[in-house]
Amino acid sequence: MIYAIIAIIIGLVLLVWSADRFIDGAAATARHFGMSPLLIGMVIVGFGTSAPEMVVSVMSALDGSPGIALGNAYGSNITNIALILGVTALISPIMVQKQIVKTELPVLLVITALAAFQLFDGYLSLMDGVVLLLVLPGYMGWTVKTNLKGADNIVEDLSDELENSKMPLKKGLFWLVVGLLILVLSSRLLVWGAVTVAQSMGVSDLIIGLTVVAVGTSLPELASSIAAARKGEHDIAIGNVVGSNLFNTLAVVGLASVIHPMEVAPEILTRDVAIMSGLTVLLFVFCLGKGRAGQIGRLKGLILLGSYAAYTGYLISTSF
């Protein structure tokens, strides 16, 4: 089992590193071919931070390990809200603009409800996956439209950042190809290690997906949210989490169920999706404010971290 643990550690490190290189290369290549900074920003916010979850879940589905695929997606959503925002709020209280409460968070609530509804029959079908994947471009189009009206500062800030960082086309193409290749290889290494550890310890691949793999693939969100909090860029900190959760639910679960339609264990709905939904509602409540903006302060951060600790502790105590 020692080799499997080493594979998980190496896989996670390479996964996070290659995702960053891949997105840098993709952004530079897109800019050289005339793609607008706004659309590049959308890729960075959404697809970029969810690339590890997406590739790991696709590989898990192809390998016939749907537990890791679903556990990775839903576990990452729980980790994003409870662990990442909890840690970020402890470092620096997060100011939440009204625009996020009025638009992004309600959309996240609706999509979370859709994900829960699809699981009621205990099966994620090909059609369920298609529906999720069809909602994704609709959400992207709506977001671009609102951004063109100047409603969302998150993407604009990242677009300006991209404009200020130049990368030659050849270098961009190099990191696009190499980053994607290492992303795929490292995700395969991670999935193999996770499945091997789960089998050796006698726990389900779902539990491994909800814990080790979910936290590992959420490292880009954690790093970017902490960096944003230290710089006082609160919109980016909360935007990373909301955007990533939307992509995880739509793209990650959608792709996994299209590749490998799967039966869903009852506890995924009653335990994991229920916790994910509850945390999403709690996040919405925490973001409400009487004035121009709400705030996720240190007390709320502690509540979120406590929720994550309780959930993870319950998973571990009931898995053996």
Disulfide bonds with the S-S distance in Angstrom:
none
